Amino acid sequence: MLSYIGKRILMFIPTIIIISFLIFFIIQLPPGDYVTSYVAAMSAEGEIFTLEQIEDLRKQFGLDDPWLVQYFNWIKGIITEGERHNKVIDIWTQTSNTVAEELFQRLESASRKGEVALSDEIVNVTIDESNFEDL
């Protein structure tokens, strides 16, 4: 049993690395980057950016680094900074919530729906069992 647990723990490490790499890759897939989206949103509001300012923003966020360096910086930020690093910034509504706050809001709604579905299933099973007892 201990050898099985040990094997599973050893399989967990490369699995987490592969999943994190895939997540980072999927995040990088859309055209453009955060700076492009930010500049587009701010330009729509009338703010003008020079090419030097855009390059400075890319350098500030580390977007001018090779993708492997960006990946390791991303992992380092998740491990060392944790919740402070993970902000969901909506540039259209100007709200900034932590990932945990966003997940909690959605989890609360999903759990209510789950409770309703579970109670409905319990009622249905109870009704079905009582129908079989009459036979």
Phi and psi in radians as a Rosetta constraint file:
Dihedral C 1 N 2 CA 2 C 2 CIRCULARHARMONIC -1.156 0.35
Dihedral N 2 CA 2 C 2 N 3 CIRCULARHARMONIC -0.623 0.35
Dihedral C 2 N 3 CA 3 C 3 CIRCULARHARMONIC -1.166 0.35
Dihedral N 3 CA 3 C 3 N 4 CIRCULARHARMONIC -0.642 0.35
Dihedral C 3 N 4 CA 4 C 4 CIRCULARHARMONIC -1.110 0.35
Dihedral N 4 CA 4 C 4 N 5 CIRCULARHARMONIC -0.791 0.35
Dihedral C 4 N 5 CA 5 C 5 CIRCULARHARMONIC -1.100 0.35
Dihedral N 5 CA 5 C 5 N 6 CIRCULARHARMONIC -0.727 0.35
Dihedral C 5 N 6 CA 6 C 6 CIRCULARHARMONIC -1.072 0.35
Dihedral N 6 CA 6 C 6 N 7 CIRCULARHARMONIC -0.760 0.35
Dihedral C 6 N 7 CA 7 C 7 CIRCULARHARMONIC -1.093 0.35
Dihedral N 7 CA 7 C 7 N 8 CIRCULARHARMONIC -0.730 0.35
Dihedral C 7 N 8 CA 8 C 8 CIRCULARHARMONIC -1.139 0.35
Dihedral N 8 CA 8 C 8 N 9 CIRCULARHARMONIC -0.683 0.35
Dihedral C 8 N 9 CA 9 C 9 CIRCULARHARMONIC -1.148 0.35
Dihedral N 9 CA 9 C 9 N 10 CIRCULARHARMONIC -0.721 0.35
Dihedral C 9 N 10 CA 10 C 10 CIRCULARHARMONIC -1.166 0.35
Dihedral N 10 CA 10 C 10 N 11 CIRCULARHARMONIC -0.550 0.35
Dihedral C 10 N 11 CA 11 C 11 CIRCULARHARMONIC -1.307 0.35
Dihedral N 11 CA 11 C 11 N 12 CIRCULARHARMONIC -0.427 0.35
Dihedral C 11 N 12 CA 12 C 12 CIRCULARHARMONIC -1.149 0.35
Dihedral N 12 CA 12 C 12 N 13 CIRCULARHARMONIC -0.689 0.35
Dihedral C 12 N 13 CA 13 C 13 CIRCULARHARMONIC -1.089 0.35
Dihedral N 13 CA 13 C 13 N 14 CIRCULARHARMONIC -0.952 0.35
Dihedral C 13 N 14 CA 14 C 14 CIRCULARHARMONIC -1.152 0.35
Dihedral N 14 CA 14 C 14 N 15 CIRCULARHARMONIC -0.517 0.35
Dihedral C 14 N 15 CA 15 C 15 CIRCULARHARMONIC -1.106 0.35
Dihedral N 15 CA 15 C 15 N 16 CIRCULARHARMONIC -0.779 0.35
Dihedral C 15 N 16 CA 16 C 16 CIRCULARHARMONIC -1.113 0.35
Dihedral N 16 CA 16 C 16 N 17 CIRCULARHARMONIC -0.697 0.35
Dihedral C 16 N 17 CA 17 C 17 CIRCULARHARMONIC -1.123 0.35
Dihedral N 17 CA 17 C 17 N 18 CIRCULARHARMONIC -0.788 0.35
Dihedral C 17 N 18 CA 18 C 18 CIRCULARHARMONIC -1.126 0.35
Dihedral N 18 CA 18 C 18 N 19 CIRCULARHARMONIC -0.764 0.35
Dihedral C 18 N 19 CA 19 C 19 CIRCULARHARMONIC -1.116 0.35
Dihedral N 19 CA 19 C 19 N 20 CIRCULARHARMONIC -0.741 0.35
Dihedral C 19 N 20 CA 20 C 20 CIRCULARHARMONIC -1.127 0.35
Dihedral N 20 CA 20 C 20 N 21 CIRCULARHARMONIC -0.670 0.35
Dihedral C 20 N 21 CA 21 C 21 CIRCULARHARMONIC -1.122 0.35
Dihedral N 21 CA 21 C 21 N 22 CIRCULARHARMONIC -0.747 0.35
Dihedral C 21 N 22 CA 22 C 22 CIRCULARHARMONIC -1.112 0.35
Dihedral N 22 CA 22 C 22 N 23 CIRCULARHARMONIC -0.720 0.35
Dihedral C 22 N 23 CA 23 C 23 CIRCULARHARMONIC -1.091 0.35
Dihedral N 23 CA 23 C 23 N 24 CIRCULARHARMONIC -0.797 0.35
Dihedral C 23 N 24 CA 24 C 24 CIRCULARHARMONIC -1.076 0.35
Dihedral N 24 CA 24 C 24 N 25 CIRCULARHARMONIC -0.735 0.35
Dihedral C 24 N 25 CA 25 C 25 CIRCULARHARMONIC -1.087 0.35
Dihedral N 25 CA 25 C 25 N 26 CIRCULARHARMONIC -0.756 0.35
Dihedral C 25 N 26 CA 26 C 26 CIRCULARHARMONIC -1.143 0.35
Dihedral N 26 CA 26 C 26 N 27 CIRCULARHARMONIC -0.651 0.35
Dihedral C 26 N 27 CA 27 C 27 CIRCULARHARMONIC -1.105 0.35
Dihedral N 27 CA 27 C 27 N 28 CIRCULARHARMONIC -0.609 0.35
Dihedral C 27 N 28 CA 28 C 28 CIRCULARHARMONIC -1.426 0.35
Dihedral N 28 CA 28 C 28 N 29 CIRCULARHARMONIC -0.203 0.35
Dihedral C 28 N 29 CA 29 C 29 CIRCULARHARMONIC -1.093 0.35
Dihedral N 29 CA 29 C 29 N 30 CIRCULARHARMONIC -0.790 0.35
Dihedral C 29 N 30 CA 30 C 30 CIRCULARHARMONIC -1.046 0.35
Dihedral N 30 CA 30 C 30 N 31 CIRCULARHARMONIC 2.589 0.35
Dihedral C 30 N 31 CA 31 C 31 CIRCULARHARMONIC -1.136 0.35
Dihedral N 31 CA 31 C 31 N 32 CIRCULARHARMONIC 2.571 0.35
Dihedral C 31 N 32 CA 32 C 32 CIRCULARHARMONIC 1.452 0.35
Dihedral N 32 CA 32 C 32 N 33 CIRCULARHARMONIC -3.010 0.35
Dihedral C 32 N 33 CA 33 C 33 CIRCULARHARMONIC -2.546 0.35
Dihedral N 33 CA 33 C 33 N 34 CIRCULARHARMONIC -3.000 0.35
Dihedral C 33 N 34 CA 34 C 34 CIRCULARHARMONIC -1.056 0.35
Dihedral N 34 CA 34 C 34 N 35 CIRCULARHARMONIC -0.719 0.35
Dihedral C 34 N 35 CA 35 C 35 CIRCULARHARMONIC -1.124 0.35
Dihedral N 35 CA 35 C 35 N 36 CIRCULARHARMONIC -0.713 0.35
Dihedral C 35 N 36 CA 36 C 36 CIRCULARHARMONIC -1.059 0.35
Dihedral N 36 CA 36 C 36 N 37 CIRCULARHARMONIC -0.792 0.35
Dihedral C 36 N 37 CA 37 C 37 CIRCULARHARMONIC -1.120 0.35
Dihedral N 37 CA 37 C 37 N 38 CIRCULARHARMONIC -0.749 0.35
Dihedral C 37 N 38 CA 38 C 38 CIRCULARHARMONIC -1.115 0.35
Dihedral N 38 CA 38 C 38 N 39 CIRCULARHARMONIC -0.811 0.35
Dihedral C 38 N 39 CA 39 C 39 CIRCULARHARMONIC -1.113 0.35
Dihedral N 39 CA 39 C 39 N 40 CIRCULARHARMONIC -0.704 0.35
Dihedral C 39 N 40 CA 40 C 40 CIRCULARHARMONIC -1.099 0.35
Dihedral N 40 CA 40 C 40 N 41 CIRCULARHARMONIC -0.771 0.35
Dihedral C 40 N 41 CA 41 C 41 CIRCULARHARMONIC -1.154 0.35
Dihedral N 41 CA 41 C 41 N 42 CIRCULARHARMONIC -0.735 0.35
Dihedral C 41 N 42 CA 42 C 42 CIRCULARHARMONIC -1.264 0.35
Dihedral N 42 CA 42 C 42 N 43 CIRCULARHARMONIC -0.559 0.35
Dihedral C 42 N 43 CA 43 C 43 CIRCULARHARMONIC -1.175 0.35
Dihedral N 43 CA 43 C 43 N 44 CIRCULARHARMONIC -0.598 0.35
Dihedral C 43 N 44 CA 44 C 44 CIRCULARHARMONIC -1.126 0.35
Dihedral N 44 CA 44 C 44 N 45 CIRCULARHARMONIC -0.459 0.35
Dihedral C 44 N 45 CA 45 C 45 CIRCULARHARMONIC -1.569 0.35
Dihedral N 45 CA 45 C 45 N 46 CIRCULARHARMONIC 0.002 0.35
Dihedral C 45 N 46 CA 46 C 46 CIRCULARHARMONIC 1.801 0.35
Dihedral N 46 CA 46 C 46 N 47 CIRCULARHARMONIC -0.026 0.35
Dihedral C 46 N 47 CA 47 C 47 CIRCULARHARMONIC -1.429 0.35
Dihedral N 47 CA 47 C 47 N 48 CIRCULARHARMONIC 2.451 0.35
Dihedral C 47 N 48 CA 48 C 48 CIRCULARHARMONIC -1.950 0.35
Dihedral N 48 CA 48 C 48 N 49 CIRCULARHARMONIC 2.336 0.35
Dihedral C 48 N 49 CA 49 C 49 CIRCULARHARMONIC -2.026 0.35
Dihedral N 49 CA 49 C 49 N 50 CIRCULARHARMONIC 2.433 0.35
Dihedral C 49 N 50 CA 50 C 50 CIRCULARHARMONIC -1.527 0.35
Dihedral N 50 CA 50 C 50 N 51 CIRCULARHARMONIC 2.867 0.35
Dihedral C 50 N 51 CA 51 C 51 CIRCULARHARMONIC -1.081 0.35
Dihedral N 51 CA 51 C 51 N 52 CIRCULARHARMONIC -0.591 0.35
Dihedral C 51 N 52 CA 52 C 52 CIRCULARHARMONIC -1.138 0.35
Dihedral N 52 CA 52 C 52 N 53 CIRCULARHARMONIC -0.717 0.35
Dihedral C 52 N 53 CA 53 C 53 CIRCULARHARMONIC -1.132 0.35
Dihedral N 53 CA 53 C 53 N 54 CIRCULARHARMONIC -0.702 0.35
Dihedral C 53 N 54 CA 54 C 54 CIRCULARHARMONIC -1.124 0.35
Dihedral N 54 CA 54 C 54 N 55 CIRCULARHARMONIC -0.749 0.35
Dihedral C 54 N 55 CA 55 C 55 CIRCULARHARMONIC -1.136 0.35
Dihedral N 55 CA 55 C 55 N 56 CIRCULARHARMONIC -0.656 0.35
Dihedral C 55 N 56 CA 56 C 56 CIRCULARHARMONIC -1.105 0.35
Dihedral N 56 CA 56 C 56 N 57 CIRCULARHARMONIC -0.709 0.35
Dihedral C 56 N 57 CA 57 C 57 CIRCULARHARMONIC -1.112 0.35
Dihedral N 57 CA 57 C 57 N 58 CIRCULARHARMONIC -0.739 0.35
Dihedral C 57 N 58 CA 58 C 58 CIRCULARHARMONIC -1.084 0.35
Dihedral N 58 CA 58 C 58 N 59 CIRCULARHARMONIC -0.701 0.35
Dihedral C 58 N 59 CA 59 C 59 CIRCULARHARMONIC -1.192 0.35
Dihedral N 59 CA 59 C 59 N 60 CIRCULARHARMONIC -0.703 0.35
Dihedral C 59 N 60 CA 60 C 60 CIRCULARHARMONIC -1.059 0.35
Dihedral N 60 CA 60 C 60 N 61 CIRCULARHARMONIC -0.717 0.35
Dihedral C 60 N 61 CA 61 C 61 CIRCULARHARMONIC -1.525 0.35
Dihedral N 61 CA 61 C 61 N 62 CIRCULARHARMONIC -0.030 0.35
Dihedral C 61 N 62 CA 62 C 62 CIRCULARHARMONIC 1.332 0.35
Dihedral N 62 CA 62 C 62 N 63 CIRCULARHARMONIC 0.361 0.35
Dihedral C 62 N 63 CA 63 C 63 CIRCULARHARMONIC -1.433 0.35
Dihedral N 63 CA 63 C 63 N 64 CIRCULARHARMONIC -0.127 0.35
Dihedral C 63 N 64 CA 64 C 64 CIRCULARHARMONIC -1.571 0.35
Dihedral N 64 CA 64 C 64 N 65 CIRCULARHARMONIC -0.078 0.35
Dihedral C 64 N 65 CA 65 C 65 CIRCULARHARMONIC -1.372 0.35
Dihedral N 65 CA 65 C 65 N 66 CIRCULARHARMONIC 2.764 0.35
Dihedral C 65 N 66 CA 66 C 66 CIRCULARHARMONIC -1.071 0.35
Dihedral N 66 CA 66 C 66 N 67 CIRCULARHARMONIC 2.731 0.35
Dihedral C 66 N 67 CA 67 C 67 CIRCULARHARMONIC -1.084 0.35
Dihedral N 67 CA 67 C 67 N 68 CIRCULARHARMONIC -0.546 0.35
Dihedral C 67 N 68 CA 68 C 68 CIRCULARHARMONIC -1.186 0.35
Dihedral N 68 CA 68 C 68 N 69 CIRCULARHARMONIC -0.683 0.35
Dihedral C 68 N 69 CA 69 C 69 CIRCULARHARMONIC -1.165 0.35
Dihedral N 69 CA 69 C 69 N 70 CIRCULARHARMONIC -0.723 0.35
Dihedral C 69 N 70 CA 70 C 70 CIRCULARHARMONIC -1.058 0.35
Dihedral N 70 CA 70 C 70 N 71 CIRCULARHARMONIC -0.701 0.35
Dihedral C 70 N 71 CA 71 C 71 CIRCULARHARMONIC -1.079 0.35
Dihedral N 71 CA 71 C 71 N 72 CIRCULARHARMONIC -0.845 0.35
Dihedral C 71 N 72 CA 72 C 72 CIRCULARHARMONIC -1.179 0.35
Dihedral N 72 CA 72 C 72 N 73 CIRCULARHARMONIC -0.614 0.35
Dihedral C 72 N 73 CA 73 C 73 CIRCULARHARMONIC -1.145 0.35
Dihedral N 73 CA 73 C 73 N 74 CIRCULARHARMONIC -0.662 0.35
Dihedral C 73 N 74 CA 74 C 74 CIRCULARHARMONIC -1.101 0.35
Dihedral N 74 CA 74 C 74 N 75 CIRCULARHARMONIC -0.821 0.35
Dihedral C 74 N 75 CA 75 C 75 CIRCULARHARMONIC -1.109 0.35
Dihedral N 75 CA 75 C 75 N 76 CIRCULARHARMONIC -0.759 0.35
Dihedral C 75 N 76 CA 76 C 76 CIRCULARHARMONIC -1.067 0.35
Dihedral N 76 CA 76 C 76 N 77 CIRCULARHARMONIC -0.709 0.35
Dihedral C 76 N 77 CA 77 C 77 CIRCULARHARMONIC -1.127 0.35
Dihedral N 77 CA 77 C 77 N 78 CIRCULARHARMONIC -0.689 0.35
Dihedral C 77 N 78 CA 78 C 78 CIRCULARHARMONIC -1.156 0.35
Dihedral N 78 CA 78 C 78 N 79 CIRCULARHARMONIC -0.741 0.35
Dihedral C 78 N 79 CA 79 C 79 CIRCULARHARMONIC -1.285 0.35
Dihedral N 79 CA 79 C 79 N 80 CIRCULARHARMONIC -0.793 0.35
Dihedral C 79 N 80 CA 80 C 80 CIRCULARHARMONIC -1.495 0.35
Dihedral N 80 CA 80 C 80 N 81 CIRCULARHARMONIC -0.705 0.35
Dihedral C 80 N 81 CA 81 C 81 CIRCULARHARMONIC -1.673 0.35
Dihedral N 81 CA 81 C 81 N 82 CIRCULARHARMONIC -0.430 0.35
Dihedral C 81 N 82 CA 82 C 82 CIRCULARHARMONIC 0.974 0.35
Dihedral N 82 CA 82 C 82 N 83 CIRCULARHARMONIC -2.134 0.35
Dihedral C 82 N 83 CA 83 C 83 CIRCULARHARMONIC -1.103 0.35
Dihedral N 83 CA 83 C 83 N 84 CIRCULARHARMONIC -0.612 0.35
Dihedral C 83 N 84 CA 84 C 84 CIRCULARHARMONIC -1.148 0.35
Dihedral N 84 CA 84 C 84 N 85 CIRCULARHARMONIC -0.494 0.35
Dihedral C 84 N 85 CA 85 C 85 CIRCULARHARMONIC -1.387 0.35
Dihedral N 85 CA 85 C 85 N 86 CIRCULARHARMONIC -0.509 0.35
Dihedral C 85 N 86 CA 86 C 86 CIRCULARHARMONIC -1.682 0.35
Dihedral N 86 CA 86 C 86 N 87 CIRCULARHARMONIC 1.589 0.35
Dihedral C 86 N 87 CA 87 C 87 CIRCULARHARMONIC -2.004 0.35
Dihedral N 87 CA 87 C 87 N 88 CIRCULARHARMONIC 2.441 0.35
Dihedral C 87 N 88 CA 88 C 88 CIRCULARHARMONIC -1.749 0.35
Dihedral N 88 CA 88 C 88 N 89 CIRCULARHARMONIC 1.969 0.35
Dihedral C 88 N 89 CA 89 C 89 CIRCULARHARMONIC -1.933 0.35
Dihedral N 89 CA 89 C 89 N 90 CIRCULARHARMONIC 2.068 0.35
Dihedral C 89 N 90 CA 90 C 90 CIRCULARHARMONIC -1.715 0.35
Dihedral N 90 CA 90 C 90 N 91 CIRCULARHARMONIC 1.870 0.35
Dihedral C 90 N 91 CA 91 C 91 CIRCULARHARMONIC -1.295 0.35
Dihedral N 91 CA 91 C 91 N 92 CIRCULARHARMONIC -0.222 0.35
Dihedral C 91 N 92 CA 92 C 92 CIRCULARHARMONIC -1.517 0.35
Dihedral N 92 CA 92 C 92 N 93 CIRCULARHARMONIC -0.660 0.35
Dihedral C 92 N 93 CA 93 C 93 CIRCULARHARMONIC -1.749 0.35
Dihedral N 93 CA 93 C 93 N 94 CIRCULARHARMONIC -0.086 0.35
Dihedral C 93 N 94 CA 94 C 94 CIRCULARHARMONIC 1.031 0.35
Dihedral N 94 CA 94 C 94 N 95 CIRCULARHARMONIC 0.631 0.35
Dihedral C 94 N 95 CA 95 C 95 CIRCULARHARMONIC -1.826 0.35
Dihedral N 95 CA 95 C 95 N 96 CIRCULARHARMONIC 2.627 0.35
Dihedral C 95 N 96 CA 96 C 96 CIRCULARHARMONIC -2.380 0.35
Dihedral N 96 CA 96 C 96 N 97 CIRCULARHARMONIC 1.796 0.35
Dihedral C 96 N 97 CA 97 C 97 CIRCULARHARMONIC -1.981 0.35
Dihedral N 97 CA 97 C 97 N 98 CIRCULARHARMONIC 2.666 0.35
Dihedral C 97 N 98 CA 98 C 98 CIRCULARHARMONIC -1.280 0.35
Dihedral N 98 CA 98 C 98 N 99 CIRCULARHARMONIC 2.802 0.35
Dihedral C 98 N 99 CA 99 C 99 CIRCULARHARMONIC -1.046 0.35
Dihedral N 99 CA 99 C 99 N 100 CIRCULARHARMONIC -0.689 0.35
Dihedral C 99 N 100 CA 100 C 100 CIRCULARHARMONIC -1.080 0.35
Dihedral N 100 CA 100 C 100 N 101 CIRCULARHARMONIC -0.708 0.35
Dihedral C 100 N 101 CA 101 C 101 CIRCULARHARMONIC -1.128 0.35
Dihedral N 101 CA 101 C 101 N 102 CIRCULARHARMONIC -0.761 0.35
Dihedral C 101 N 102 CA 102 C 102 CIRCULARHARMONIC -1.106 0.35
Dihedral N 102 CA 102 C 102 N 103 CIRCULARHARMONIC -0.770 0.35
Dihedral C 102 N 103 CA 103 C 103 CIRCULARHARMONIC -1.150 0.35
Dihedral N 103 CA 103 C 103 N 104 CIRCULARHARMONIC -0.699 0.35
Dihedral C 103 N 104 CA 104 C 104 CIRCULARHARMONIC -1.106 0.35
Dihedral N 104 CA 104 C 104 N 105 CIRCULARHARMONIC -0.703 0.35
Dihedral C 104 N 105 CA 105 C 105 CIRCULARHARMONIC -1.057 0.35
Dihedral N 105 CA 105 C 105 N 106 CIRCULARHARMONIC -0.765 0.35
Dihedral C 105 N 106 CA 106 C 106 CIRCULARHARMONIC -1.325 0.35
Dihedral N 106 CA 106 C 106 N 107 CIRCULARHARMONIC -0.595 0.35
Dihedral C 106 N 107 CA 107 C 107 CIRCULARHARMONIC -1.161 0.35
Dihedral N 107 CA 107 C 107 N 108 CIRCULARHARMONIC -0.653 0.35
Dihedral C 107 N 108 CA 108 C 108 CIRCULARHARMONIC -1.071 0.35
Dihedral N 108 CA 108 C 108 N 109 CIRCULARHARMONIC -0.794 0.35
Dihedral C 108 N 109 CA 109 C 109 CIRCULARHARMONIC -1.151 0.35
Dihedral N 109 CA 109 C 109 N 110 CIRCULARHARMONIC -0.747 0.35
Dihedral C 109 N 110 CA 110 C 110 CIRCULARHARMONIC -1.161 0.35
Dihedral N 110 CA 110 C 110 N 111 CIRCULARHARMONIC -0.649 0.35
Dihedral C 110 N 111 CA 111 C 111 CIRCULARHARMONIC -1.192 0.35
Dihedral N 111 CA 111 C 111 N 112 CIRCULARHARMONIC -0.619 0.35
Dihedral C 111 N 112 CA 112 C 112 CIRCULARHARMONIC -1.110 0.35
Dihedral N 112 CA 112 C 112 N 113 CIRCULARHARMONIC -0.753 0.35
Dihedral C 112 N 113 CA 113 C 113 CIRCULARHARMONIC -1.112 0.35
Dihedral N 113 CA 113 C 113 N 114 CIRCULARHARMONIC -0.681 0.35
Dihedral C 113 N 114 CA 114 C 114 CIRCULARHARMONIC -1.133 0.35
Dihedral N 114 CA 114 C 114 N 115 CIRCULARHARMONIC -0.703 0.35
Dihedral C 114 N 115 CA 115 C 115 CIRCULARHARMONIC -1.091 0.35
Dihedral N 115 CA 115 C 115 N 116 CIRCULARHARMONIC -0.743 0.35
Dihedral C 115 N 116 CA 116 C 116 CIRCULARHARMONIC -1.112 0.35
Dihedral N 116 CA 116 C 116 N 117 CIRCULARHARMONIC -0.786 0.35
Dihedral C 116 N 117 CA 117 C 117 CIRCULARHARMONIC -1.122 0.35
Dihedral N 117 CA 117 C 117 N 118 CIRCULARHARMONIC -0.702 0.35
Dihedral C 117 N 118 CA 118 C 118 CIRCULARHARMONIC -1.161 0.35
Dihedral N 118 CA 118 C 118 N 119 CIRCULARHARMONIC -0.774 0.35
Dihedral C 118 N 119 CA 119 C 119 CIRCULARHARMONIC -1.147 0.35
Dihedral N 119 CA 119 C 119 N 120 CIRCULARHARMONIC -0.644 0.35
Dihedral C 119 N 120 CA 120 C 120 CIRCULARHARMONIC -1.095 0.35
Dihedral N 120 CA 120 C 120 N 121 CIRCULARHARMONIC -0.727 0.35
Dihedral C 120 N 121 CA 121 C 121 CIRCULARHARMONIC -1.162 0.35
Dihedral N 121 CA 121 C 121 N 122 CIRCULARHARMONIC -0.693 0.35
Dihedral C 121 N 122 CA 122 C 122 CIRCULARHARMONIC -1.097 0.35
Dihedral N 122 CA 122 C 122 N 123 CIRCULARHARMONIC -0.753 0.35
Dihedral C 122 N 123 CA 123 C 123 CIRCULARHARMONIC -1.104 0.35
Dihedral N 123 CA 123 C 123 N 124 CIRCULARHARMONIC -0.770 0.35
Dihedral C 123 N 124 CA 124 C 124 CIRCULARHARMONIC -1.093 0.35
Dihedral N 124 CA 124 C 124 N 125 CIRCULARHARMONIC -0.738 0.35
Dihedral C 124 N 125 CA 125 C 125 CIRCULARHARMONIC -1.146 0.35
Dihedral N 125 CA 125 C 125 N 126 CIRCULARHARMONIC -0.717 0.35
Dihedral C 125 N 126 CA 126 C 126 CIRCULARHARMONIC -1.098 0.35
Dihedral N 126 CA 126 C 126 N 127 CIRCULARHARMONIC -0.758 0.35
Dihedral C 126 N 127 CA 127 C 127 CIRCULARHARMONIC -1.142 0.35
Dihedral N 127 CA 127 C 127 N 128 CIRCULARHARMONIC -0.744 0.35
Dihedral C 127 N 128 CA 128 C 128 CIRCULARHARMONIC -1.105 0.35
Dihedral N 128 CA 128 C 128 N 129 CIRCULARHARMONIC -0.721 0.35
Dihedral C 128 N 129 CA 129 C 129 CIRCULARHARMONIC -1.158 0.35
Dihedral N 129 CA 129 C 129 N 130 CIRCULARHARMONIC -0.661 0.35
Dihedral C 129 N 130 CA 130 C 130 CIRCULARHARMONIC -1.199 0.35
Dihedral N 130 CA 130 C 130 N 131 CIRCULARHARMONIC -0.505 0.35
Dihedral C 130 N 131 CA 131 C 131 CIRCULARHARMONIC -1.194 0.35
Dihedral N 131 CA 131 C 131 N 132 CIRCULARHARMONIC -0.636 0.35
Dihedral C 131 N 132 CA 132 C 132 CIRCULARHARMONIC -1.271 0.35
Dihedral N 132 CA 132 C 132 N 133 CIRCULARHARMONIC -0.507 0.35
Dihedral C 132 N 133 CA 133 C 133 CIRCULARHARMONIC -1.197 0.35
Dihedral N 133 CA 133 C 133 N 134 CIRCULARHARMONIC -0.508 0.35
Dihedral C 133 N 134 CA 134 C 134 CIRCULARHARMONIC -1.253 0.35
Dihedral N 134 CA 134 C 134 N 135 CIRCULARHARMONIC -0.405 0.35
